[in-house]
Amino acid sequence: MKHVFIFLVLFSVTLNSQNQTPPKNVLFVMVDDLRPELSLYGQNQIISPNIDALGASGVTFNRAYCNVPVCGASRASLLTGVRPTANRFLTYHSRIKEDMPDVVNMVQYFKDRGYSTVSNNKITHIKNDIDAWDEEWYPKAKTWRNYLSEENLTLEAANKAGHAYENIDVPDAAYIDGQTALKSIEDLKKFKEDGAPFFLAVGFVKPHLPFNAPKKYWDLYDPNAITLPEHATFPESAPQNAKHNWGELRSYIDIPKTGPLTEAMAKKLIHGYYASVSYVDAQIGVLINSLTELGLRENTVIVLVGDHGWSLSEHGLWVKHSNFEVALQVPLIISDSRLSNAAHTNSIAELVDLYPTLCELTAGESPTHLQGSSLVSALKSPATIFKNSALARWKKGETLIMDQLFYTEWKRNNKVVSKMLYNHKTDPDETINLANDPDYLSIVKALSQQLEQFKTTFN
């Protein structure tokens, strides 16, 4: 009888282990400076078939926003699940180890649960800012700008920034994003062999400046068909606090130090941005196709996200670094075989929401310090609005998004010195500042109070 009992126990344990679903893997893809000017967002200029295909297998968030429009701070905030404030996560060189060293970051969370954790290329802006990676890999390049042309390399050797773009006939792997895709594929093969769950974070640098992409991606676009935004001057009603000199672009040799760009140069830069996105799109396609071919996709949650938006002369501005929507809005796609596919949701998402979302999708318990909200409800029911607000800041400008209203205020000595309000229902391009319109005074007062309450909650 004793032997029968032991047999039944062992049989039960074996049966349960066979019936257990393996933990969901995570493929986390972050693209630098990627704005949602993609066909799956209803835009037809940029050619991005692989990102579009990913959207067809998951849920696209039409209204996803970064919490701070600069790479270092945005990534640190996302990876800790903690919002930026006046005292943390403010600049491109923000460090988790300095601003929030004691919280369990996203990578540590997965490592503690037995996941293999690998970072390829740019995930944190600062190297070695997270100790929980099993491997933190960076491709080799002659310069951080990854120039390949002799002219640009000569200029940079003379301590000059070179041109703001590069169009030469080279294979994809000549630039670091192509190398990143190939390295990530090798990692997937190892994960397949090992059988352990993985958190693979892949950071593609383009379309970050300079706009370097192989010639074949430039050739996808007719330069004569490139158009400038309809509203390419700074709005008269917007406060000067909202304006900046786009210094990140000004540093390049072919860009004037002051004043506007010529129309020809503006179109050349837009062309370069488009080419860079198409180049990265191809790398994303190679990566996800390999995930599928290896039989790993069914059990992998895929996240594709940009770290912040980017201006292509809207409001007369370039790069990020503003409180306008074009600098705050990011593409976000989440693909999970258990959830909706080919769906869009208008429920608002913030980058701090990704940490708790991945906790829930991988059946883990969220750490108590997280300040975002899980997006899983929106993934399950994309047609329903679960969230209609977001909070972002750039330096001293703080933006509250409440449904279709975008309200920003700047303070000095705890007193509001300037503000702007846009109603996206009637003015989606943010051309008419309503903050001082008498018809909106009560709305401005209410939004200002809500902004203060929102900030107090998350300090």
N, C-alpha and C positions, 0 to 999 in steps of 0.2 A: 504493500500500500504506500509505503514511504517513497519507493522508487517511482510509482505512478504520479504521486504529488510533485516530485522534483521535475519529472518529465513535463507535466502540465504547466508548471511555472516557467520552465525554459522555453516551452513552445509559445507561451503567451508573450514573453519578452521578445522572442524572435519575430512573432507576428506583428507586435506593436512597432518594432524598429523598422520592419519592412513597410508598414503603413504610414510612417512618419514622412511628412513632406520636407524635403531638404530646404534649408534656409535660402531665401531669395538673395541672389547676388545683386550688386549695384554697379552699373557702369555710369559714372558721373562725368559728363562732358561739358566743359566750360569754354566758351569762346570769348575772347577779349574784344571789347568795343563793338559787339554785334547788336545792331538795332533791328527791330522787327520789320524791316523792309524786305519781306519775303513773300512769295506768291501765296503761301498758306495763310498769310495775314491780309490777303486781298491786294497785295502790291505786285505789280507785274514787271518791274524793272530788273531785279536781280534774279539770276538763273541759279536755282538751288534745289535741284531735283531730289537729292538725298535727304536734306532736311525736310522737304515736303513729304517724302515717303515715310520718314519717321513720324511726322504728324498724322499720317494716315493710319498708323498703328497705335496711336495713343490719343492723349488729350492735349490740345493746344490752348494755352491761357492767353486770351486776347488782351487781358489787362494785368500783366505782371510788371512789377516795379522793383528796382533796386532800392536800397535804403540809404545809399550814399553814392553819388556818381563819380567815383574814382576807384581804380582797381584794388589797391592795397586794402583800403578801408572796407570796401564792399565785400571782398573775399574773407577778410577777418571776421566781419559781422556774420556773414553767411555760415562760416565754418564753426562759429561758436553759438550761433542761434541767438545772439545778443545785439540789440539795436545800437547804432551810433548815437552818441550824445555830445554835449559841448566838451566833454572830458575824455572821450574815447572814440577810436575808429574815425579819424577825421581826414587823413592824408593818404597819399599813394604809398608811403613807407610805413603805414600803421602795422604794428606787430601784435600778434596774439600774446606772445610771451611778455609784452610790456603792458598791454591794456587789460587783458583778461587771462592771466596765466593760470588761475586756479579752477577754471571751469573745465568740464569734460567736453573737449571739442568733438566734432563729428567723426574724425578719424579715430580718436581714442575710443569713442563709443563702439565703433565696429571692431576695432582690435580687441577690446575687452570681451566681445562676444565670439571670438575665435575666427574672425575674418582675416584673410590676407589683405594687407593694405598697401597699395602701390600708387605713387604719384608720378605721372609723366608730364614733364614740361611745366608750364606755369599754372599752378593751382593756388598756392599762397604767393603773394608778390615777393616776399622776402624768403630766401632759402633758409631751410632748417628752422622754420618758425613753429613746426609741429614735430614732436619727437616720436609720434606713434606710427609713422610710416615704416613698413618693412623695407621699403625702398623708395627713395626720392631721386628720380632720374631727370637729368637735363641733357638735351642734345648739345653737341659741340658746334660752335659757330665761330667764325673769325672775329665778329663783333656782335654786340647785343642787338644791333639793328639788323643783323643777318644780311648785310649787303653781299652781293656776289659780283657785280660789275666792276671792272677795273677802275672806272671813273669814281664811283662811290667809295671804293676801298681806298683809293688814293686820297680823296678828300678827308675821309675819316682818319687816315694815318696822319694827316696834317691837323688833327684835332678840330675838324669841321664836321658838321652833321651830315653832309651829303644831301642828295635830293630826297624829296618827300615821297618818292615812288621809284620803282625799278621794274622794267619790262624787258626781260631777256629770255632767250630760248634755252631753258634748262629743264631737266626732269623734276617731277614733284619732290623727290627725296633730296634734291639739292638744297632746298630750304628746310628749316627745322620742323615745320609743321608736318611735312611729308615724313621726316624721320620719326616724329612722334607717333604717327599712325602705325608705322612699321614696328616700332618698339612695343606699342600697345597690343598689336596682334600677336607678337611673340609671348607677351604676358598671358594673353587669353589661352594660348596653347598650353602653357605651363599650368594654368588654373584648371584646364580641362584634364590634364594628366594627374594633378594632385587631388582633385575632387573636393577640396575645401572651399567654403564660401569665400567670395572676394568682394572687396570694395576697390574698384579700379577708377581712379580719377585721371582724366585726360584733359590737359589744358592746351588748347590751340591759341596761338598768339595773334595770327591775322584774324580780322582786318585792322589790328593795331598799326599805327604809323611805324616806319614808312611802309607805304603800300607796295610791298615786293611780292610779286606773283609770277609764275612762269608765263611766258608769252601766250600759250594756248588759251589761258583764261582771260587775258586782255582781248584776245581775238574773238571771244564770244560776243562782244559788244561792238556795235557801230558807234564810233565816237560822235558822228553827226546826229545820232539819236539821243545822246545824253542831254537831259534838260535840268535846269536849275529849279529849286523850289519856288512856288508862287510867291511866298512871303520871305524874301531873302534880305530884308533890312530890319534893323532893330525897331520894335514898335514904339511910337512916340509916347504912348501912355504907360509903358513899362518903366519901373524905377531903374535908376542907374546901378543899383546894387545887383540887379539881375544880369548886368552886362560884364563881359570879361574880354581880355585881349587874345584869347586862344593861344597862350604862350607855348603850349606843347607843339603846335604846328609852326609857330614863328621861328623856331630854332633851326629849321632846315634852310639850306643855302638858297633855294629857289623861291622862298616865301618872303615877302616884304615884312619888315619889322613893325610897321604900322600901316593902318589903312586897309581898305578892302582888297581882295584879290581881283585880278582881271577875270573876265568871263571865261577866257580860254584856260587859265590855270584852275579855276573853280571846276570846270568840266573835266579837266585832266584828273584832278583829285577824286572827283566822284567816280570817274571811270576806274581809277586805281582801287577805290574802295570796293566797287562791284566785283572787279577781278579777284581781289583778295578774298571776298566772301565765297565766290565760286570755287576758288582753290581750296579753301577750308571745307567747303561742302563736299568736295570730292574725297577729301581725307576722312570725313565722317562716314561717307558711303563705304569706303574700303574697310573701315573699322567695324561698322555694324554688319556688313555682309560677312565678315569673318566670324563675328559672334554667332550669326545664324548658321553658317556652314559647320561650325564646331559643335552645334547642337546645344548651345548655351543660352540662346535667346529666350526660350520659353520660361526659364527660371531666373531671368535677370530683369530687374527694374532699370530702365534707361531714363536718365534725366539729361536733357540738353538745355542749357541756359546761358545767357550772356551776363557779364558782370555788371554792366550798366549800358546806357544808350550812347548815342553819338550824333552830333549835329553835322549836317552837310550843308551849311550856310543858312539853315533856317534861323530866323531872327537876326541874320547877319553874323551868326556865330559858327565856329567850328569846334571840333573835339567834344569833350563832355563838360564837366565842371559848371553846371548851371542847374537851376531849379525848374527849368522848362520841361515839359513832358518828354520831349525828344531825347533829353539826357537821362531821364529816369526810367523810361519804359524799356523793357527787355523781352526778347523771345523766351518762352518757356514751354517745353514739351515734356510730358511724362508718359512713358510707355510701359505698360504692365499687362501681361497676357490675361490677367484675371479681371481687368477693368475695361472701360469703354475704349473704342478705337474710332479713328476718323471723326473725332468730336472736337468741338470748340466750347469753351466756357467763358462767360463774361463775369464770373465771380472773380473778384480781385485777389491777386496773389502778391506777396512780398518775398524777397529772398530769404528773410529770416524764417519763413514758413517751410523751407525745404528740409531743414533738420528734423522737425517733428513729423513731417510727412514721410521721410525715409524710415524713421523709427516705426511708424505705424505699418508701412508697407512691408517691412521686414519682421513684423510681429515682435517688436521690442518695446520696452517701456520708455517713454520720453524722460530725459533728465528734468528735474524740477526747475532748473534755471532758465529754460528756453522761453523766449519772449514772443515767438511766432505761434501760428496756429496750423494744425495739420490741414492739408488740402485734400485729403482722401475723400471727404464728402463730395467735393466738387468733381473729383475723378469718377466717382460712382454715379453721380447725377449732374452731368455737365450743364443741363438746361436750367438748373436752380441756382440762384444767387445766394451764396452762403456768407459772403464777406463783401462789404461795399466801401471799405476804407483802407488807407495806407498812410504811412508816415515816412518822409524822407528829409534829409538835410544836406546842404552843401555849405560848409563853413558856418556862417552865422545865419544863413537862410534856412528856414524850416518850412516844409511843405506838408500840408494836410490834404489828402485826397478823400473827398466824401462824395461817393457816387459820381456825378458828372461835374462837380465843383473842385477846382484846384486852387487852394488858397496858400499863399506864401507870405511870411512876414520876417523882417529883419529887426533885431533889437539892439539897442545900445544902452548900457546901464539899466537894463530891465525895462526899457521903454521902446515901444514900436516906433521905428524911424521910417520905415517904408514897407509897403505891402503890395501884393498883386492878387487878383482873383480872376479866374477864367471859368466860364461856363461852357463846357465841352459839348453840351447839347446844341448850342447855337454858334459856338466859336471853337471848333476842334483844333484849329491851328494856333490858338492863343495869340490873337492879334489885338484884342480890345480888353484892356485892364479895367475891371469893374469895381476895384477895391474902393474907389472914391466916388462911385456913382450913388447919388442919394437913394435910388430905388433899392440898393443892395446894402445899405448901412446896417440894418438889423441882421442880415445874413452874415456880414463881415464880423459883427460883434459875436454872434453865436459861434462862428467858425474859429475865431480867435480863442474863445473860451474852451472849445473842444480841443484845439491844438494844445493849449496849456495843460488840460487834463490828461491828454494822450501822453505828453512829454513827462508829466509827473509820474504817471503809472510805470514808465519804463526807465526811469533814471537809476 
